[in-house]
Structure formats: C-alpha cells, structure tokens
Amino acid sequence: MRTLALAVLSTLLLAAVWLLPEADVARLAALEAHTVLEQKVGLPPEEGAPDERRKLSDVILDGKAMIENDGQRARLSLFGVRFDTNVPTEDLTVHELARRSLVRGLRDAAAKRGLSLDIEGEFAPTTYGQRFGATFLVSHNSDTGSIGINYTQPDSEPASARLDGWQSPARSSLFPPLVAILLAILFRKPIVALFSGVAVAMVLLRLRQGSGIGGALALSLPDVATRSFWPQLADTDKLLIIGFVVAMLSMVGVMTRSGGIRGLVDLVARLAKSARSTQIATWLMGLAVFFDDYANCILVGTTMRPLADRYRISREKLSYLVDSTAAPIAGISLFSTWIAYEVSTFAPQLPSAGLDANAGYAVFLETLPYRFYCIFTLFFGALIVFSGRDFGPMLKAERRARTTGQLVRPGGQPLVGEDATALEPAPGLVPRAHRAILPVLTFVFVTLFEIFRVGSGEHPGLWSDASLDFVRKVTTVLADGESSRAILIGATTGLVLACLLATLAGAARHIPGAMYTTLKNMGVAIAILYLAWMIGSSCSELGTANYLTELLGDRLAPPLLPTLLFLLSAGIAFSTGTSWGTMSILLPLVVGLSFSLGERDANIGGHLLMLLSIGAVLEGSIFGDHCSPISDTTILSSTASASDHIDHTRTQMVYALVTMAVALCLGYFPCAFMGWPAWAAIAAGCGALLMIVFVFGRKSETPVV
C-alpha cells in the first residue's frame, strides 16, 4: 500500500511539471549575455601587430573605455546596453538584465587579472556620454540559437562576438533529477534510479538537437556512455576523488587487519563507554576534521564505525552524524577548502555594493552570523547526541539497532560489504592503537602540508606581503592548494605507513587480503558516485538551474529575497547534487541584486540584505545537498558508514527539514522583515530546536509504550 501511494504521488509530481510555465526565453537570453564575453573576436590588426583573435572581455578591459587602471583598481565607463531578440516579449526589463549580466561578466574577467572593477553606468548610462563610454548591442536569434554582442568603444573600431548553439532551458529540464530522486525513494535502487535519470537527460538532449522521439530513444543508451560517462571518467578531479576513497578504505582495511582499529576502539572505549558517549565522540571528531568535507566523511565514518557497531548504533545514525558535520563545519570554518571557493564566487561583484572586490573575506566574516542552517545543524547534532533522543524514522532505526542488533534495515544494501565491516585483526596479533593513530595523523598532516605547499607555490611572495592579514594569506593558499590531489597524496601516504606498521607487526601476508576484502564491494558505491556526477553534468547541459532561477525571477519584495534565495538554492542543489555548482550559479547574481533592492527599502538597507542573501545561498546549497540522494557527500557518508544509501538519505532528510524550517522561520524571515539582530535569531532558533528535541524526541533505549 505504501509503495502504491508513493508511486501515485510520484506520478502526480512528474505530471505537475507540465503545469509550470515555460521560462521567458528573452529574459534567459539576456541573462546569458555575459557568456559571450568569453568568445573570441576578430579585430583589424594594429600597425605592426599580428592579426590575433582575443576574447571580447580582453578587448574591452584593454580598450579606451577603461578610464582608470592602476594595476589593482580599475574603472570602466559604460554607456548604453540594448537587447534585441526575435522572440516576442513585452518585458522591458530585458535591457536591465542584459546590462546586469555584462557587468557581472566584466567583473569576473577583471578579477582573473587581479583587478577590482568599478563600473560607471552600472545601473544607468554613464554621464560621460557615448563618446567616452562603452556601448553594447546584445542580440538574440532563436532560429539560429545564437547570442551576439556588437561592442563599440571610444575612438576605436567596433568589435563583435557570438555564441552559437544556445537553447533556452525548458521545464522538461526538471525531469532527469526528478525521475532519479523519485525512483530512488520509491524502489530504493539508487543505481537503477540514477541511470534512468541520466537516460532521460540523454533523450531530452537529443530532442533538443532535432532528433525524433524514436531516434532519441534509440541513441539515449549509447549517449549515456559516450556523452555522459566518458567525460566524467576522463575528469582528473573525479579520478582523484575516486583514488582518495580507494586509498582511504584500503588504509582502514589494513589498520583493521593489523589490530590498529581494535586498539583504537579499545582506547576510545575507555572514554566512550556507551552508545551516547560514542555518538558524542563521533560528533566531536566531525568538528575536529574541519578543513575538508570529503576528508571528514571518509575519516570520521570509517574510524568510528567499529565502535558504533559495538554499541549498536544504527548505520543511519552514524551516517547522519558524519554528513551533518562535514559540509556545515567546512562551510563556516575560516581555514577550510571551502572558504576560498565561497568567497571567489561573490567577491568580484562587490563593487556593485560600493565595496572593493578585495573585501570578499571581510564580507564572508560578516555573513557568518547569518549562516543559520549550518549553525542550527551543528547545534541540533549536539542536542541529539548529548540528550540521546531521536524522533521520526531515525528513532525507528535506532530502536531497531538497540533491540535486535540489526545495524542496517532488513533488506537494506550497505555501500560497503559485510565482509569489510566484519573484518577482524589477524590471528595472534595483539591490538595496538598506534597502528591506526599514526596513519590517520599522517593522512591529516600530509594533506595539510601538500595543500599549503602547492598553494604557497602559486603565490611566492604571499607570506611576506604585509598588506594581507593572516586569515587572507591562509585562505588564499587554500584556494590554490589543489585539495583533491592533496587528500589523495595524504591517503596514499597513510596507506603506505599502515602497511609498514602491519609488516612490522608480522601481518605482511594479510595486507593484500585486507585491502581486497575492504574494496571488493566498492563497485556499487563508485557506480553511484559516477552516476551522480553524470546527472549533475546533464542538468547543467539542459539548464535546470537557469530554468529554476528564471522561473522564480527577481520581481519580489526585498525582505522576501533571502527566503526565496534559500529555497531556490536548495532546489538547485537538491536537483543537481552539487552545493558548489549551485553557489557558482547564484552568488554572482546576488550581490548587485540584493544591494539595489535593499537600498529601496529603508527598513533593511542594501548592505544587510546583501549579507542575508549571500548567507541564504550558501546555506540553501548545503541544505539541498543534505537532502539529495545524488549528492557526492551524501554518497560518501553512506559509503564510509556502510549504510544503505537511500535509508541514510531518508532518515537525514527529516532532521534537515526541521533545521531548515527553523533557519527560515526564526532566522532569515525575522531578520529581513522585523530587523532581528543575528544573535536574537540564533538564540530563538536554538531554543526552538531544544524544545523540538525534548518534546518530540524519545530515547532509543526507552521501550515503546
């Protein structure tokens, strides 16, 4: 009956997509104007110079419309922006949207040169007039699928560039993620569900190219391999992440067989003598590994799983504790691989708010009190583990584990096989904690060392630069430290040390078997991870995120903006499985929009609305990631904890929805509408979570009445 009800609900939800309006093609084309700046243009050669093709953005930044450039700050005079399209539209804001898009693109291009770009004429034609300002004609032709720019600068030859093959995202772009997510929840077969979502995406892409339905269906399966899987397989960063997971799990297998994990468990068990104290230790360890979310997931899950099994903590609960500390702590930590990326997505646009582009880190610090979802998620995790209370499906899972010893739901399929989780020390070996502690510490140290080595090499004079504070120096290094490569090198070094310690302990002949036992069932986890990346890439091709962005639009009351942005970023992250991708799409749009809307509302102001809006996008992205079965961190948490992936997603979603509701109702909404200070919102939210846990939560050991 339950399956039938879910099937009917899923069918209705998919059918409801057709009730959504199609996005305005003209507005979407105007929003894409900035992409043409990266296209090559042909210019008449200057005397003595070779005829070369350069990016349009380079032509503009090196042209005469740049009325000031001292190497750090630059000023550009922007006169006219006009948008033409062959698509009938009565929306007069398309010209403003095109102007806003070009401003974003020019600032991003300037940021790559290390310039903070002020634009005179950002919101209206510059007072210098056309003779001294740049003029753009943005043209869209739906018949040829092109967006072009004709650019005129003072006393210079005009330049033009064109992007071909552009197609407007449609409501059908929502189908691939919806099919994957609904099938995963309905049948609890993530590989089948994700593959189906990718196949649907391939059909839609073929239909967009003009194929008939028969041809699209016939070519969809070959396209899954050639158009979707192969590019992901050839992606170096993806291979580094897979290599890291393999090396890390191999290290854990060797540490287990050598008696290191048993020794570590015995050591921790002196302090963690119950299920409650073990959960507290897991939560604290999650906070301690604050520098990277991938490292957090794998390290905390694999090392704490044996102790959690000893005290009959369900795998759903363990994977929740792992997942709920990974991204939230990395997202708000001042020293993590996240902060540099987060800042880089919005910093170039800060001149729209009257700030220097180099003020990105200062603005990031100002947003921290408004990172309500991360703050409440970490606090909620603390409440759960210290109180020993749970509710909803998590309570059911915990009581099952405590009373029956079934750590995984009957019929559940852990992403790591039972052989790996049941691995014991080799016969005759005395367990010693140092055989686990030293490889783990080596992994952490080598990873951080490698990040700082590579990052510092990219900026030779950074540490002697007196103009930068310590936080800025560290985060700059983290930005260019190639964290994916660093965690692989760290994990491989830890694996080598674990093998050496096992050899010294007399367990050399057990090393290959331990690694094989740990990895032999990893194929399912790797397949799910690759399929999640494939569907995310397919959604990018179909323009799912752009469709959702345009569907909701920017025509709303200013105080509603943070709430809308939170929900929008959550929807995009949930659909695409990537929080970083969501941030990169939305944050460049947010700074100028939120500041200008806030300046029209005397009750909130532009700066505060900008801080709330940036925080809302960052938090909504992490929330959507937590709820999505196609998110890579969700998959890694299930893998490290040896949990059934759909069970992990289903139980975590309830807790994530609770903290999301509190973040919206007692965080973004009152701060924007009623002017609450951040500390009052945090206090109210923590109080609400405390009440929820103690009113609705029950102890797992408490018998059901």
C-alpha positions in Angstrom: 0.0 0.0 0.0 2.8 2.4 0.9 4.6 1.7 -2.4 1.4 2.3 -4.4 0.8 5.6 -2.6 4.4 6.7 -3.3 4.0 5.7 -6.9 0.8 7.6 -7.4 2.3 10.7 -5.6 5.5 10.5 -7.8 3.4 10.3 -11.0 1.3 13.3 -9.9 4.5 15.2 -9.2 6.0 14.5 -12.6 2.7 15.4 -14.2 2.7 18.7 -12.3 5.9 19.7 -14.0 3.8 20.4 -17.2 1.7 22.9 -15.2 4.8 25.0 -14.6 5.1 27.9 -17.0 7.9 27.9 -19.6 10.6 30.4 -18.7 10.8 33.7 -20.6 13.2 33.0 -23.5 14.1 36.7 -23.9 15.0 37.1 -20.2 17.1 33.9 -20.2 19.0 35.1 -23.3 19.6 38.5 -21.6 20.9 36.7 -18.5 23.3 34.7 -20.7 24.9 37.8 -22.3 28.0 37.5 -20.1 28.9 34.2 -21.7 29.6 36.0 -25.0 32.3 38.0 -23.3 34.4 34.8 -23.3 34.1 34.3 -27.1 36.8 35.2 -29.5 36.5 38.3 -31.7 38.3 39.3 -34.9 39.8 42.8 -34.8 41.7 44.8 -37.6 45.4 44.5 -36.6 47.2 47.5 -35.3 50.2 48.7 -37.2 53.0 46.2 -36.8 50.9 43.8 -34.7 49.8 40.4 -36.0 46.2 39.7 -36.6 45.1 37.8 -33.5 41.8 36.7 -32.1 41.2 37.6 -28.5 38.4 37.3 -26.0 35.9 40.1 -26.1 36.4 40.7 -22.4 40.1 41.2 -23.0 39.4 43.7 -25.8 37.1 45.7 -23.5 39.4 45.7 -20.5 42.4 46.8 -22.6 40.3 49.4 -24.5 39.7 53.1 -24.2 36.5 52.7 -22.2 38.8 51.9 -19.2 39.3 55.4 -17.9 41.4 54.3 -15.0 43.7 51.3 -14.2 46.4 51.4 -11.5 47.0 47.6 -11.5 44.7 46.9 -8.6 41.6 49.0 -9.1 40.1 49.9 -12.5 37.2 52.0 -13.7 35.2 51.4 -16.8 32.7 53.8 -18.4 29.6 52.0 -19.6 27.1 54.0 -21.7 24.4 52.0 -23.5 23.2 48.4 -23.3 20.4 47.4 -25.7 18.9 44.0 -26.1 17.3 42.8 -29.3 15.5 39.5 -29.8 13.3 37.9 -32.5 11.2 36.4 -29.7 8.1 38.5 -28.9 8.3 39.9 -25.4 6.7 42.8 -23.5 9.2 42.6 -20.7 11.1 45.9 -20.7 13.4 44.7 -18.0 15.4 42.6 -20.5 17.7 45.6 -21.2 18.4 45.9 -17.5 19.0 42.2 -17.2 21.5 42.3 -20.2 23.3 45.2 -18.6 23.5 43.4 -15.2 24.8 40.2 -16.9 27.5 42.1 -18.8 28.6 43.9 -15.6 28.9 40.5 -13.8 30.9 39.1 -16.7 33.3 42.1 -16.9 33.9 42.0 -13.2 34.7 38.3 -13.3 37.1 38.8 -16.2 38.8 41.7 -14.3 39.0 39.5 -11.1 41.1 37.0 -13.1 43.6 39.8 -13.7 43.6 40.7 -10.0 41.6 43.9 -10.6 38.7 45.3 -8.6 36.5 46.8 -11.3 34.3 49.9 -10.7 31.8 50.5 -13.5 30.4 53.9 -14.1 27.0 53.4 -15.7 26.3 50.1 -13.9 22.6 50.8 -13.4 22.1 53.6 -15.9 24.1 55.2 -18.8 27.2 57.0 -17.6 27.1 60.8 -17.6 30.2 60.9 -19.7 28.1 60.2 -22.8 28.5 57.8 -25.7 31.7 59.5 -26.8 33.5 58.3 -23.6 31.7 55.1 -22.7 31.3 51.6 -24.0 28.2 50.7 -25.9 26.8 47.2 -26.3 24.1 45.8 -28.6 23.1 42.3 -27.4 21.2 40.3 -30.0 19.4 37.0 -29.6 18.2 34.9 -32.5 16.1 31.9 -31.5 16.1 30.5 -35.1 19.9 30.1 -35.2 20.3 29.6 -31.5 22.8 32.4 -31.1 23.5 35.3 -28.8 25.8 38.0 -30.2 27.4 41.3 -28.9 28.3 44.3 -31.0 30.7 46.4 -29.0 31.7 50.0 -29.6 34.4 51.8 -27.6 35.5 55.4 -27.9 37.6 56.3 -31.0 38.1 52.6 -31.9 36.9 50.1 -34.4 33.8 48.2 -33.3 34.2 44.5 -32.2 31.7 41.7 -32.2 31.5 38.2 -30.8 28.8 35.5 -31.0 27.8 32.4 -29.0 26.2 29.7 -31.2 24.2 26.7 -30.3 22.4 28.3 -27.3 19.0 26.9 -26.4 16.6 28.2 -23.8 16.2 25.8 -20.8 12.6 24.4 -20.6 10.5 22.9 -17.8 11.4 19.4 -19.2 14.9 20.1 -17.7 13.4 19.2 -14.3 12.6 15.6 -15.4 16.0 13.9 -15.1 16.7 14.9 -11.4 13.0 14.3 -10.5 13.0 10.8 -12.2 16.2 9.8 -10.4 15.2 11.1 -7.0 11.6 9.7 -7.1 12.7 6.3 -8.4 15.4 6.1 -5.7 12.9 6.8 -2.9 10.2 4.6 -4.5 12.3 1.4 -5.2 15.4 2.0 -3.1 17.6 1.1 -6.0 19.9 4.1 -6.4 21.9 2.7 -9.4 18.7 2.0 -11.4 17.2 5.3 -10.4 20.3 7.4 -11.3 20.8 5.6 -14.6 17.2 6.2 -15.5 17.6 9.9 -14.8 20.7 10.1 -17.0 19.0 8.2 -19.8 16.0 10.6 -19.6 18.5 13.5 -19.9 20.1 12.0 -23.0 16.7 11.6 -24.6 15.9 15.3 -23.9 19.3 16.5 -25.2 18.7 14.5 -28.5 15.2 16.0 -28.8 16.7 19.5 -28.4 19.1 18.7 -31.3 16.1 18.0 -33.5 16.0 14.2 -33.4 12.7 12.4 -33.5 11.4 10.6 -30.5 12.4 7.2 -32.0 15.9 8.3 -32.8 16.3 10.0 -29.4 15.2 6.8 -27.6 17.5 4.6 -29.7 20.5 6.8 -29.2 20.0 7.5 -25.5 21.8 4.4 -24.2 24.9 4.9 -26.4 24.8 8.6 -25.3 24.9 7.6 -21.7 28.3 6.0 -22.3 29.8 8.4 -24.8 28.3 11.8 -23.9 27.8 11.4 -20.2 30.0 8.7 -18.7 33.2 9.2 -20.7 33.7 12.9 -19.9 33.3 12.2 -16.2 35.7 9.3 -16.3 38.3 11.5 -18.1 37.9 14.3 -15.5 41.1 14.4 -13.4 39.4 15.8 -10.3 36.8 13.0 -10.3 39.6 10.4 -10.7 41.5 12.0 -7.8 38.4 11.7 -5.6 37.9 8.0 -6.5 41.6 7.4 -5.8 41.3 9.0 -2.5 38.3 6.9 -1.5 40.0 3.7 -2.6 43.3 4.6 -0.8 41.4 5.6 2.4 39.3 2.5 2.6 42.3 0.3 1.9 44.2 2.1 4.7 41.3 1.3 7.0 41.3 -2.3 5.9 45.0 -2.7 6.7 44.6 -0.9 10.0 41.8 -3.2 10.9 43.7 -6.4 10.0 46.8 -5.3 11.8 44.9 -4.7 15.0 45.2 -0.9 14.9 41.4 -0.2 14.7 40.7 -2.7 17.5 43.4 -1.0 19.6 42.0 2.5 18.8 38.5 1.3 19.7 39.7 -0.1 23.0 41.4 3.2 23.7 38.4 5.3 22.9 36.1 2.9 24.7 37.8 3.9 28.0 36.1 7.3 27.5 33.2 6.3 25.2 31.6 3.6 27.3 28.1 3.7 25.9 26.1 4.5 22.7 25.6 8.1 23.9 29.3 8.8 24.6 30.2 7.1 21.3 27.9 9.4 19.4 29.3 12.4 21.3 32.9 11.3 20.3 31.7 10.9 16.6 30.2 14.4 16.6 33.3 16.0 18.2 35.6 14.2 15.7 33.4 15.6 12.9 34.1 19.1 14.3 37.8 18.4 14.5 38.2 17.5 10.8 37.1 21.0 9.7 39.4 21.5 6.8 37.7 19.4 4.1 34.3 17.8 3.8 35.4 14.8 1.7 38.2 14.0 4.2 35.7 14.5 7.1 33.2 12.0 5.6 35.7 9.2 5.0 37.9 9.6 8.0 35.2 10.0 10.6 32.9 7.3 9.2 35.5 4.6 8.7 37.3 5.1 12.1 34.2 5.4 14.3 32.2 2.7 12.6 33.6 -0.3 14.6 33.0 1.5 17.9 29.5 2.5 16.8 28.8 -1.2 15.8 30.0 -2.3 19.3 27.3 -0.2 21.0 24.6 -1.0 18.4 24.3 2.5 16.9 22.4 2.2 13.6 24.3 2.9 10.4 21.6 5.5 9.6 22.5 7.4 12.7 26.3 7.1 12.1 26.0 8.4 8.6 23.8 11.3 9.8 26.4 12.3 12.3 29.1 12.1 9.7 27.2 14.0 7.0 25.8 16.7 9.3 29.2 17.8 10.5 31.1 17.5 7.2 29.8 20.3 5.0 28.4 22.5 7.8 31.8 22.8 9.7 33.8 23.1 6.4 31.4 25.7 5.1 31.8 28.1 8.1 35.4 27.3 9.0 37.9 30.1 8.4 40.5 27.5 7.5 39.0 25.1 5.1 39.0 24.2 1.4 35.5 25.8 1.2 36.1 29.4 2.2 38.2 30.4 -0.7 35.8 29.0 -3.2 32.8 30.6 -1.5 34.5 34.0 -1.5 35.6 33.7 -5.1 32.0 33.3 -6.3 30.8 36.7 -5.0 33.9 38.8 -4.4 34.2 40.2 -8.0 30.7 41.6 -7.8 31.2 43.5 -4.5 31.8 46.8 -6.4 28.1 46.7 -7.2 27.5 47.3 -3.4 30.1 50.0 -3.2 32.8 47.7 -1.8 36.2 46.7 -3.1 36.5 43.3 -4.7 39.3 42.6 -2.3 36.8 42.9 0.6 35.5 39.4 -0.1 36.9 37.8 3.1 35.7 40.7 5.3 32.2 40.2 3.8 32.4 36.5 4.4 33.2 37.1 8.1 30.1 39.4 8.2 27.9 36.7 6.8 28.9 34.1 9.5 26.2 35.2 12.0 23.6 34.7 9.2 24.7 31.1 8.3 21.7 29.8 10.2 21.3 26.4 8.6 24.9 25.3 9.4 24.8 26.8 12.9 21.5 25.1 13.7 22.5 21.8 12.1 25.7 21.6 14.3 23.6 22.6 17.4 20.9 20.1 16.5 23.5 17.3 16.2 24.9 18.2 19.6 21.3 18.1 21.1 20.7 14.7 19.6 23.9 13.1 20.8 24.0 14.7 24.3 20.4 14.1 25.0 20.2 10.6 23.5 16.9 11.5 21.9 15.6 10.9 18.4 12.3 11.1 16.5 10.8 10.1 13.2 12.5 7.4 11.1 15.8 7.9 12.9 14.2 6.8 16.2 12.8 3.7 14.5 16.3 2.9 13.1 17.9 3.4 16.5 15.4 1.2 18.3 15.8 -1.5 15.7 19.6 -1.5 16.2 19.4 -1.4 20.0 16.8 -4.1 20.4 17.7 -6.5 17.6 21.3 -5.7 16.8 20.3 -5.1 13.2 22.5 -2.1 12.3 21.1 -2.0 8.8 17.4 -2.4 7.9 16.5 -5.9 6.9 16.8 -5.9 3.1 19.0 -2.8 3.1 22.1 -2.8 0.9 25.1 -1.2 2.6 27.5 0.5 0.2 30.4 -1.4 1.9 30.1 -5.2 2.1 29.6 -7.2 5.3 33.0 -8.8 4.8 34.7 -5.5 5.1 32.7 -4.4 8.2 33.2 -7.8 9.9 37.0 -7.8 9.3 38.9 -8.8 12.4 42.6 -8.5 13.4 44.8 -11.2 12.1 45.1 -14.2 14.4 47.8 -13.9 17.1 48.2 -10.1 16.8 48.0 -8.0 19.9 45.8 -4.9 19.1 47.8 -1.7 19.2 46.2 1.7 18.8 49.3 3.3 17.3 48.9 1.2 14.1 45.7 3.3 13.4 46.6 6.6 15.1 49.8 7.1 13.2 48.4 6.5 9.7 45.4 8.8 10.4 47.6 11.6 11.8 49.9 11.1 8.8 47.0 11.5 6.4 45.9 14.7 8.1 49.4 16.2 8.3 50.4 15.3 4.7 47.1 16.5 3.3 47.5 19.9 5.0 51.2 20.1 4.2 50.5 19.4 0.5 47.7 22.0 0.3 50.0 24.6 1.8 53.0 23.6 -0.3 51.1 23.8 -3.6 49.1 26.9 -2.6 52.2 28.7 -1.5 54.0 27.8 -4.7 51.2 29.6 -6.6 51.9 32.8 -4.6 55.7 33.0 -4.0 55.6 36.4 -2.1 52.4 35.8 -0.2 53.7 35.2 3.3 56.0 38.3 3.2 53.1 40.6 1.9 52.4 43.0 4.7 49.2 44.3 3.1 47.4 41.0 3.8 46.3 39.7 7.2 47.0 36.1 8.3 43.4 34.8 7.5 43.6 36.2 4.0 47.0 34.6 3.4 45.8 31.2 4.7 42.6 31.2 2.7 44.5 32.3 -0.5 46.8 29.3 -0.1 43.8 27.0 0.5 42.1 28.3 -2.7 45.0 27.2 -4.9 46.2 24.1 -2.9 44.5 21.5 -5.2 42.7 19.8 -2.3 41.6 16.8 -4.4 45.2 15.9 -5.2 46.3 16.7 -1.6 43.8 14.3 0.0 44.8 11.5 -2.4 48.5 12.0 -1.6 47.7 12.2 2.1 45.6 9.0 2.0 48.2 7.1 -0.1 50.9 8.1 2.4 48.7 7.0 5.3 48.2 3.7 3.5 51.9 3.1 3.0 52.5 3.8 6.7 49.7 1.4 7.7 51.2 -1.3 5.5 54.6 -0.7 7.1 53.3 -0.9 10.6 51.3 -4.1 9.7 54.6 -5.6 8.3 56.5 -4.7 11.5 53.7 -6.4 13.5 54.1 -9.6 11.4 50.9 -9.2 9.4 52.5 -8.6 6.0 50.9 -11.6 4.3 47.4 -10.3 5.4 47.8 -6.9 3.7 46.6 -7.8 0.2 43.6 -9.8 1.6 42.6 -6.9 3.9 42.7 -4.4 1.0 40.7 -6.8 -1.3 38.1 -7.5 1.4 37.6 -3.8 2.0 37.3 -2.9 -1.6 35.6 -5.8 -3.3 32.1 -4.4 -2.8 33.1 -0.8 -3.6 31.9 -1.1 -7.2 28.3 -0.1 -6.2 29.5 3.0 -4.3 31.7 4.1 -7.2 28.9 3.5 -9.7 26.5 5.6 -7.6 29.1 8.4 -7.3 29.8 8.5 -11.1 26.1 8.4 -11.9 25.5 11.3 -9.5 28.2 13.3 -11.3 26.7 12.3 -14.7 23.2 13.5 -13.8 24.7 16.7 -12.4 26.5 17.4 -15.7 23.4 16.5 -17.7 21.4 19.0 -15.7 24.0 21.6 -16.5 23.6 20.9 -20.2 19.8 21.1 -20.0 20.0 24.4 -18.0 18.0 23.1 -15.0 19.4 25.7 -12.6 18.9 28.5 -15.1 15.3 27.5 -15.6 14.6 27.5 -11.8 16.3 30.8 -11.4 14.2 32.5 -14.1 11.0 30.8 -13.0 11.2 32.4 -9.6 12.6 35.6 -11.0 13.7 38.8 -9.1 10.3 40.6 -9.0 9.6 40.5 -5.3 9.5 42.4 -2.0 13.1 43.0 -0.8 12.6 41.3 2.6 11.5 38.1 0.9 14.7 37.8 -1.1 16.8 35.8 1.4 14.0 33.3 1.9 13.5 32.9 -1.8 17.2 32.5 -2.4 17.5 29.9 0.3 14.6 27.9 -1.3 16.0 28.4 -4.8 19.5 27.3 -4.0 18.1 24.3 -2.0 16.0 23.3 -5.1 19.0 23.6 -7.4 21.4 21.7 -5.1 18.7 19.0 -4.5 18.2 18.6 -8.2 21.8 18.7 -9.3 23.5 17.2 -6.3 26.2 19.9 -6.0 26.4 22.7 -3.5 29.4 24.3 -5.1 27.8 24.3 -8.5 24.8 26.0 -7.0 26.9 28.7 -5.3 28.7 29.4 -8.6 25.4 29.9 -10.4 23.6 32.1 -7.9 26.1 34.1 -6.0 27.3 36.2 -8.9 23.7 37.2 -9.4 23.0 38.0 -5.7 25.4 40.8 -4.7 24.1 43.6 -7.0 20.5 42.5 -7.0 20.2 42.3 -3.2 22.1 45.5 -2.6 20.0 47.5 -5.0 16.7 46.0 -3.7 17.8 46.7 -0.1 18.6 50.3 -0.9 15.0 50.8 -1.9 13.7 49.6 1.5 14.7 51.9 4.3 13.9 49.3 6.9 16.6 46.8 5.9 19.3 48.6 3.8 21.4 47.3 1.0 24.3 46.0 3.0 22.3 43.9 5.4 20.1 42.4 2.7 23.3 41.5 0.8 24.8 39.7 3.8 21.5 37.9 4.4 21.2 36.9 0.7 24.8 35.6 0.4 24.3 33.6 3.6 21.0 32.3 2.3 22.5 31.0 -0.9 25.4 29.3 0.9 23.1 27.7 3.4 20.4 26.7 1.0 23.0 25.0 -1.2 24.2 22.9 1.8 20.7 22.0 2.8 19.8 20.8 -0.7 22.9 18.8 -0.7 22.0 17.1 2.6 18.6 16.1 1.2 19.7 14.9 -2.2 20.4 11.2 -2.8 22.5 12.3 -5.8 24.9 14.4 -3.8 28.5 13.2 -3.6 29.0 14.0 0.1 25.8 12.1 0.9 27.1 9.1 -1.1 30.5 9.3 0.6 28.8 9.4 4.1 26.8 6.3 3.2 30.0 4.6 1.9 32.2 5.5 4.9 29.4 4.4 7.4 28.5 1.3 5.4 24.9 2.4 5.4 22.1 1.8 2.9 22.2 4.9 0.8 18.5 5.6 0.5 18.0 4.8 4.2 20.6 7.4 5.0 19.0 10.0 2.8 15.5 9.3 4.1 16.4 9.5 7.8 18.6 12.5 7.4 16.1 14.4 5.4 13.7 14.7 8.3 16.3 16.2 10.5 17.5 18.5 7.7 13.9 19.7 7.1 13.5 20.5 10.8 16.6 22.7 10.9 15.8 24.2 7.6 12.3 25.3 8.9 13.9 26.8 12.0 16.5 28.6 9.9 13.8 30.2 7.7 11.1 30.9 10.3 13.4 32.1 13.1 16.4 33.2 11.0 16.1 34.7 7.6 12.5 35.8 7.8 12.5 37.7 11.1 16.0 39.2 10.3 14.8 40.6 7.0 11.2 41.5 7.9 11.4 42.5 11.5 15.0 43.6 11.8 16.0 41.0 14.4 19.8 41.0 15.2 21.6 37.8 14.3 22.2 36.8 17.9 18.5 37.0 18.7 17.7 34.8 15.7 20.3 32.2 16.7 19.1 32.2 20.3 15.5 31.8 19.2 16.4 29.0 16.8 18.4 27.1 19.3 15.6 27.4 21.8 13.1 26.1 19.2 15.4 23.1 18.4 15.8 22.4 22.1 12.0 22.3 22.6 11.5 20.1 19.5 14.1 17.5 20.7 12.7 17.3 24.2 9.0 17.4 23.2 9.1 15.0 20.2 12.3 13.1 20.9 12.4 9.8 22.7 15.4 7.9 24.0 16.3 4.9 21.9 16.6 2.6 24.9 13.1 3.6 26.1 10.6 0.8 25.3 7.7 1.7 23.0 4.5 2.1 25.1 
